[in-house]
């Protein structure tokens, strides 16, 4: 298995390196022969393309060429494959080769062109330009190879089985750090070899002289320039124009934008605070360690997969005294500082190297202290470069997903993590809106910089971002259970892979005897007594494609477990014996497409929610043989869904659907007729943020589990808010992205507190 994963990883890395290097060389040659205006424009577009987050590219091409893509038939291969991963990684990494080629050709002596005027067209490219660029192009290939080999986001979203993604999946399943590190040896060896093999050399990225560009343009010839220009234009269009057009031209993006902002602005604020803190600390540390050449070893943390850093931090901090740090937002800042300090150190070191030594010597003769030297001499000369260092790290923190996926603390969700979670199961219109918000956040520092320059107030940007950091560090008020319905909270379990332990529990159910069943990312179903004592567990037989999500109890008392990635439903006895299994993949009536949750009414009929290629609820007969009801389609109108998640039935067999990305609950009659809906985006009473599940008790009270707001909101039978339980946090009564809820016979509420790796039980009065 590991050999096959390594083989896939190497295929992706070598394929990306070859394609990105070749395309980078072509566009580098064409740019070097262009006019100054075109050259500057292409360089700017290349920087923008390289700075674009990976999931923006993935989101675009899934929309166009994915399973439900409008142009799927035009793509000669399946997007969810190794060629698909190579194609998207090439669009992300070609600017590396381009930059080195442009820098190498800037060293071309115009006399070579003047002495050989007959050297023209592709012959010029083959005999002169390629030999000049080849050395630096091979160095850029090292960078591209390592970055493609260790890329996590693109293969994970495209479900391509490569080492970084599988190390993450397997650690999520068994929490065995030693096994994860052994599988990751090739991923660590590659960056080490890069640092060893890298040879220093001088290269100029300054703008090429107009004379050199004119000579190169003349001797390259119209045919070769046209060919290279067409390839370059298509590459830039695919890298930038396509994703931005897909984001901005879709009416659904703008329809969802306001709702997405209302439901997600706390996550936006969280993202800004954490990225600002991490980039600021990186800059401060780089000012301290810039003199040490040995700090170049920090590049290992940047080039190695961020997933490995996450595993190391789980191993170190998820225990003893370190648990305080592990459950705080500080764990994210620490991880980002470790991973991205090398970039800040490199830029800062370069900034110090460019300072005129005479100025520093004058300051020393004037007996200036180190602080005075920096404040009055060095600092003003380095302001721009230090700003670049800060901004680069800020951007990387905004885009980062893999480093923090395993260590995400309560209330620590970022925009990138939310986008990754939505995009992981296919394209969703919310992803477009979230990507636009993220890009606006990325541009905000530049806007503040321009504002401060326009009004000559240097401290505007600094003051605003410091205010954001201070506000974000303010402590939440202590949790207290002030509930009309519940008296106390009990916590069941903690993070682990042993008996009675959980790793991101996502679904729960309670049987007729009030026994609790929990399924988590290990692929186990664990059974607990009514008082929370572990009784037994069994393992799902197949988990390679994904873990179960969605549970219920059928009329015979069997435990129903939904497997979304296998498009099927299982019925187990309370002892874990498989009783029956049904379901087949497809989008037609009676077929399943990523089934998410299940509910059973008083007549034993089964109601299953589905999303991705479809957004609907199907009603099945008791044994799943017949589909007698079909509700809904994609949309935001009455009876339409945008990622249908949880489903519940009340005492009158009415059907309640958690319409997650529409931030509302919809209610239908038992025959499927739309009755009403309630909820809107936000965090005030009556508002919701990504409701993932719901339950209805015998009195008609509706318990809505909000993933986005990390809380449980309770409504009466008239859809009016009674009270709100919890909020982001790790103390009893607080939640971290809860997924599912359940009620027992006496009305106690179980909450699947996913991000805190535990179950919480609220005791009814």
N, C-alpha and C positions, 0 to 999 in steps of 0.2 A: 504493500500500500504506500509506504513512504517513498519507495523508488519511483512509483508511478506519479506521485505528487511532485517529486523533484524533477522528473522528466517533463511534466506539464509546466512547471515553473521555468525550467531552462528553455523550453520551446517559446514561452511567452517572452522571456528576457531576450533571447537571441533574435527572435522575429521582430520585436520592438526596436532593438538596437540597429538591426540592418535597415529597417524601413525608416526610422527616424534619422539615422545618419545620412542615408541617401537623399531623403527629402530636404534635410537641413543643408546638405551640400548644394543642392540645386537652387534652393531659395537664397542661400548665401552668395552664390556666384551671381545670380540675377540682381540681387540687391546691391552688390558691390559695383555693378555696371550701370546702375540707375542714376538718375539725377539726385541732387542733394535732398530735394523735397520728398521724392518718392522713397529714398533711402531712409530718411528719418521716420517717415510714416510706417514703413515696414518694420523697422526696429521697434517702434512703439507698439505695433500690433503683436510682434513676437513676444514682447515683455508681457502684454496683456494676456496673450494666449497661455504663456507659462504660468502666470499668476492665477489663472482661472481654476476654481476648485474642481476636483475630479468628478464629483457627482453632478455638476452642471452639464458636463459632456455626456455622462451616462444617461442622465434624465432626458436629454435631447434625443439621443439615438435610440433609447427605448421607446420614446414616443413615436419616432419615425419608422424604426425598423424592428421593434420588439414584437412580442407575441400578437398584440393587437394593433401594431403599427400600420399606418396608412400605406406605407411604401415597402412593406415587408417583402413582397414578391420581387422587388428590384435588387435586393441584396443577394449576392450569389452564395452566401453562407449564413448559417444561423448566428444571430447576434450573440446568443448565450453560448459561446464556444471560445476556444483558444484563438481562432482568427478574429473573433469579435473583441476579445480583450486586447490583442495586439493592435487592432485598428484604433481603439480609443486611447490606449497608452501612447501610440505614435502621435496622435493629435495633441497629447499633453506634453510630450518630451522632445519633439523636433526642435524647439527653440534652443535647446542646449547645443546641439550640433551646429545650428545656424550661427549662434554667437561665436563659437570657436572658429568657424570657417570665415566669418566676416573679419574677426580679429587677425587671423592668419593672412588673409588677402590684403589687409591694411598694410602689411609689411612688404607687399609686392613693389619692387623698384620699377618705376615707369620706364626706365631705360631698357628693361627686358622686352617690353612691348614695342618700343621704338626701334630696337635693333632687329626684331623679327616681324616686320609688318605682314609677311606672308603667312604667319602662324595665325589661323583664323578658325572660327566656328568650333565644332566639337574637337578638332585637332588641338586647338589652343587649350581647351578644357583638359584633354587627356595628357598632353605633354608638358604643360606648364602649371595650370591652376590646380589640378589634382595633386601633383607632387608637392606643391607649396602647402596645401591644406591638409595633406594626408596625416602628417605627424600630429597636428592638433586635433584632427578629426578622430584619430584613434584614441586620444585622451578623452575626448568627449564621449566616445563609445563606452569607455569604462564607467563614466557617470551614469549614462543611460542604462547600461546593463544592470548595474546594482540597483538603481531606482525602480526599474521594471521588475527585477527579480523579487524585490522586497515590497512591491506595491500590494496593499491589502484591499483598498476600497473598490477599485475597478473589478478585480476578479470576484470579490465577495458579492457585489451587486449583480454581476452577470452570472453568478452561481457556477463559476469555473473553479474546478478543484485544483488549487495550487497550495504550496506549503504554507505561506503566511495565513491564508484564510482558514485552512484546515487546522493549523496549530491553534487558532482562536476557537474554532468549533470544538475541537477535542478537549481543550482546557475548560471550556464552558460545560462540557459533558462530565468530565471526571475530576477536574481541579487538581490534576497531577502535574506539578511544575517540572519535576525531573524529566518526565516523558516529553513534555513540551520543549524543554531545552535541548534534549537529544535530537529531536526531529528538526530543530532549528539550526543545527550546526552549520549546514551549508549557507544559511541566510546570514550568519555572523562571519563566516570565513570570507565571503565575497567583499564586504566592506573593509575587512582587514587587508585583503590583497590589494584593494583599491588604494588604501593609504600607503602600502608598501611600494606598489608599482608606480605611483604617481611621481612624475618627474617635474621638477620646477623649471620654469622657463618664462621668458618675457613675451607677452603678447599685447598688442595695442588694440583696444576697442574704440579708440578715438575715430571720429568721422573721417572717412577716406578723402584724400585730396581730390579736387574736381578734375585735375589733369589726369590722374590715374583712372578715375571713373570714365572720363571721356574716351581715353585710349582703349580701355577694356570694352566699353560699349561698341566702339567702332570695329574692333577686331573680333569680337564675339559674333557679330553678324546678326542680321535680322531674323534668320531662320532659327538659330540657336536661342536667341533672346526671346523670340515668340514662344518657342517650346518651353523654355524655362519659366517664362512669365505666366503661361497658362497653368503649368503645374503649381507655381507659387500662389497664383490667385485662387485656384481650387483648394489648396491646402489651407490658406488663410480663411476662406469661406467656410470650410468644414470645421476649422478650429474655433472660430469666433462668430462669424455671421450666422451660421446655423444655430448654435445654442442660443444666441441673443434673440434671433428672430423667433425661435420656438418659445422662448420665455415671454417675449413682449407681444407677439402677434396673436397669441391665443386669447380669445375673449374670456375663457374660463379663468385665466390667470388674474385678470382684473376683477372678475366677479368674486373671486375668492380672496383677493388681497386684503380688503378691510376686515373680513371675518378672521382671516389668518393672523392679522396683526392684533386684533382684539383678544383672540384666544392665546396668543403666543408672546405678547410683549414682555411678561416676566422673564421668559427664556431669552429674549433679545437683550434685555438689561443684564441678565446673568452672563451672557456671552461676552458683552462689551467689558464688564468688570473683570472677568477672569483673564481675557486676552490682554487687557491693559496691564493688569498686575504682572502677568508672566513676562510680557515684553519689557516692562519697566525694570523688573528684577534682573532679567538677562542683560540689559544695558548697564546697570550698576555693577554687576559682577564682571562684565567684560572690561569695564574701566579699571577694575582691580587686577585682573589676571592677564591683561593684554600683553605684558612683557614676557610671559612664560610660553616658550615655543612648544613645550610639552602639552599645552592645552589643545594642540591640534588633535590629540586623541579623542577630544569631545566629538569630533566628526563621526566617530563610531556610533554614538547614540543617535545621530541624525540619519545615517544610512541604514542602520539595522532596523528591522520592522518595529514599529511602535507597539505592536501587540506584545513583543517580548518584554519591553519596558513595563507594560501594564502587568504582565505575569510576575515580574520581579517585585513590583510594588505591592501586589496582592500578597505575595509570599512574605514580604518584610513587614508590611504595615497592618495586615489583618490579624493582629494578635496583641495581647497584653496591653502595655502602656501606649503602644503606637495606635491603638484602635481609635483614640480621640482624633488623631490626624486623619486616619483612614475614613472616618465618617464626616469629615469637614471638607469644605471647598478647597482648602489648602492642598489637598492631595492632587487636585488637577493642576494647580499652579506649580507644584513641585515637579510633576511629571513633565509639563511643558518646558520648564526652565532647564531640566536635564536634557531634554531632547533638542532644544533649539539654541542653547547657549553657544554652540560652535559657530553659528552664523553671526551672531552678535559679536563674538570674539574676533572673527576674521575681519569683519568690516571695521571694527574699532582699531584693530592692529594696523590695518591699511590706512586708516585716518591719521594715526599717530606717525606713521612712516612718511607721510606727505607734508608734515610740518617743517617749516624752514628751521634748520638747526641753529642758525644765527639768532633767531628770536628767542629760542629757549636759552641759549647761552647768555643773552642779554638779561633775561630774567634771573638767571642764576647769579650773574655778577651783581645784580641789584638785591641779592639775598632774599629773593622771593621764596616762600615755602612752596611745597608741592601743590597745595590747594590754590595758592595765589597764581602759580604758573598755569594751572588748569583753568582757573576762572578768568584770568585776564589775557592769557596768551594762547594756550592750546584750545580751550573750549570754544571761543568765538570762531576759530579757524576750522573746527571740526563739527560745528553744529549741523550742517547739512548732512554729512556722512553719518553722524550719530542718529540723526532723524531717520535716515534710510535703514540703519540697523534696527531701530525700534519698529519701524513700519513693516519690515520684512517678517520679523518674528510675530508681530501682531496679526498679519495676514495668515501665517502658517498656523497660528493658534485658532484663528477663526475657522480654517478649513479642517482642522484635525478631528478625526473620528477614532482611528484605531488605537491611539495612545491611551484614551480615557474610557473606552468601552467597558473594560473589565473593572475599572476602579471608580465608576461614576457614583459619587456620594449622593445622599438625599438632597434634592433641590439643586443638583449640579448639572441638569440637562442643558445642553447647548443647542444652538440652531443646527449645527452640523449633525449632531447625534439625532435630533428630531427628523431632519431630512433623510438621514441614512435609514432610520427606522421605517419611515413611510415608503421610501424608494426601494427598500429591500424586498418588498412584496409586489413590485411592479409600479408603473407610472400612476401618479395621482395628481389631480389638478392642484392640490395643496402644495405639492413639491415645488411647482413653478413659483407660487407666491412666496414660499419660504426662501427659495433661492434668490428672488429679487430683494427680499428684505435683507438677506445676508450680504448681497453685493452692495446694498446701500450702507450697511454697517461698515463694510470694508472701505467705502469711499468717504465715510464721515471724517476720518482724520485729515484727509487731503482737503476737504471742505473747510475744516477748522483752521488748517494751515493757511489756506488762501484768505480766509476771513481775517486771521490775525495779521497777515501781510497787508491786506487792504486797509485795515484800520490802525496799522502800526502798533498793535497790542500783542507783544510776543507771548504773553502769558495766557491768552484766551484758551488755546487748545490744552495747554498743560493744566490750567485750573479746572476745566470741565472734566478732563479725564481723571484727575486726582479726586474731584468730587464724586465721580462715579465709583472709584475704587473705595473711598471711605464709606460711601453709602452702602455699597455692596458688602462691606465687612461688618456692618452693624449686626448685632446678634438678634435672632428671632426671639420673641417673648417665650417664656417657658410654656410647655404644653400642659393643658389642664382639660379634663373631660367634664365639660359643663353641658350635660345632655339631659333632655326630657325623657328620652327613651332608654338610655343605657347608664349603668351604674359604675362600671369599671372595665379595664382592658387587661387581657392576658396575652402574652407573647409566646408563640410556639415556634421553636427552631431558631437556627442561625445559619450563616453561610458554611457550607461544607458538602461533602459527597457521602457522608456516613448516614447511618440510620437516624431518622429524626432531624436531619440537617437538609438544607435546601440550597440550590443554586438557581436564582431567579425563578421562583415558583410563578406559574402563569395561569393555572386553572385549578379550581377546587369544586367539590361537590359534597353534599351531606346526604347519607342514606336514611332509611326509615327508622333506624336505631340510633340516629344522630352520630354515627361514625363519620369521620372526616377523611376525604380522599384528596390528595394533592399531587399534581404532576408538575415537574420542573424541567430545567434545561439538561438534566442528566438523563432524561428519557424514562425516569422511574415514576410509578404510581405508588405513593406511600399512604398507608392507612393508619389513622389515629383513633383512639377511643374518644368518647364525648368529653373526657377530662383532659385530652391532649396527650395521652400516652401512646407512644409508637407501638403498633401491633404487627404490621407486616409490610412487605413491598414486593413489587414485581416489575420487571424491565420490559419495556416495549421491544418487540423483536427487531424492528427496523427503525433506525434514526439517522441514517446517512444523509437523507434528503432534508430532514428537518424534524423537530420535536413536536409532540402532541400539543394542541391548544384547543380547549373546549371540553367541558365535562357536563354530565347530567346523570340522572337516575331514571331508568325506565319503569314501566308499570310492574314488571316482575321483580324489581329491586336490584337489577343489574346495573353496573357502573358503565356509563356510555362515555367513550373517549374518542374525540375527533382528531384525525391526523390530516392537517391541511395539505401537506406536501405530498401525501400519498392519495389524496382525494377519496378518503374512505372513513367509515364510522365503525367502531368496535364496541361490542357489548361483552363485558367481563362479569363473572360472578364476584361476590364480595371477597372471595378468597384469591382472586386473580386469574381464574381460568377463563380462557376465551370461549364465549358462548356462541357468538355469531359475528359476522363481519360483512359489510355491504358498501356499495358505492363504486362508481367508475368515473374516470376523468372525462370532462367535456363541458360544453356550454349549452347543450340542449336540455329540454325539460327532463328531469329525472337523473341528469348527470351532475357532477360536482366540480366546481372550480375554486380551489383554495377555500374549503369550508372552514369557518372560524369558530362557531359556537352552536350549541344545540339546546333546545328546551322541549319538554314533554308535557302535553296537556292532560286533562283528566281522562280522556279516552285513549291515551297511550300513543297518540299521533306525535310525530317528531317534526320540529321546525328547525331548519338549518340556515344560517346566514352564510353568504359567499361574497367575495369581492375579488378584484383585479380585472379580469376580462369581463366579468359580470358584476353587478351590484344588486343583489336580490335576496329574497328569503323563499325557500321551498318548504312545502309541507309534505311529509312522507307518511305512509301507513306504518303501522306498529313495527313491522319487520323490515321496513325500508324498501320494500319491493315496488311500491307504487308511489308516484309523485302526484298528489291530488290538488296541490295549490302552488301557485307561483305569484309572488308579490314583488313589484318594484323593478326599477331600471336605473342606470346612472343618471344623476341630476340632483337638483336642489329644491324641486317643487314637491308638493304633497304626494306622498307615495313613492318618491324617488330617493335614492341613497347615494351617499358619497362615503364609501367604506363602511358598510354595515358590519358592526362588531357583535355586541352582546344581544341576546334574545331572551325574553321571559314571557310567561303567561300568568294571568291572574286567576282568581277563583271562578270567573265566568268564561275562561278560556280566551279572553282577549289577548292579542299578541303585541308585545312591546319591543321595539327595536332601538338599540343604541346606534344612532346615525352619526358615527364618530366625527368624520370630517365636515359634516354640516352642523356639528356642535348642538345636537338636539336629540330628543326622543320622539319617535313616532308610534302611534297606537292604531291598531287595526282590529276589526272584528274577527271572530273565529273563521269567518268565510273569506277573509282577506280584504274587506272593505276598509278604506282609510277613514279613520274617525277624527283624529286630531294630532297635533304635534305641539311640543313646547320646548323652550330653551333657545338661547342665542349665544354667540361667542362672548367670552369674558370670564371674570372671576368673582363678580358680585352675586348675591343670592338670585336664583333664577337663571343665571348664566352658566355656561359650561365651556370646558376646554377638553376636547377629545374624550367624550364618554365612551368607555370600553365595555362596560357591563352594567346590568341592572337586575333587580329582583323586586317582586311585588308581594307584600304579605297579605294575610287574610283580611286586614282592615283596609286594603287598597293603598297603603303607603308604598311609595316607590323609592327604592334605594338606588341611586345612580353613582357608579364608580367612575370618577373623572381622572383619567390618566394624566392629562395636561396640567390640571390644578392640584394633583396629588391630594384628593379629598373624596369624601363620600357626601353627597348632597341628598337629603331626604325630602320628598314631596308628599303632600297629602293626595287624596283621590281626586281633588280639583286642580292638581298640578301646581299647587302653591308650596313654596319652600317652608318646611317645618324647622329644620336645623341643618347645620353643616358639621361634619366630623372631620377632624384632622387638618392637614396642610403639609407642605414640604418639611421633612425633618426625619430624624432617626430615633426620636424618643417614643415611648409608648403613646399611642394615640395619634402619632404623625406617620406620614407615608412618603414613599419615594416611587412615583409612577406605578400605582396599583393597577392590576390588570382585571381581576375578577373578584366577585363577592358571592356569598351563599348565606342562606338562613337555615337554622335548624328548627325543630318542632316547637321550641319554646320562644322563638323569635330572636335568639342570639345571632349576631352578625359576624361572619368570618370574612376577613379581607385579605386578599392575596397581595401582600406588600412586597412587590417584586424587587424593586431596587434595594430594599433592606434585607432581602433574602430571608423572609420570615412570614408567618401567618399571624394576624392579630384577631383576637376574638373579643367582641364587645358584648358584655353581659346585659341582657334585657332586664329592665326594672320589673 
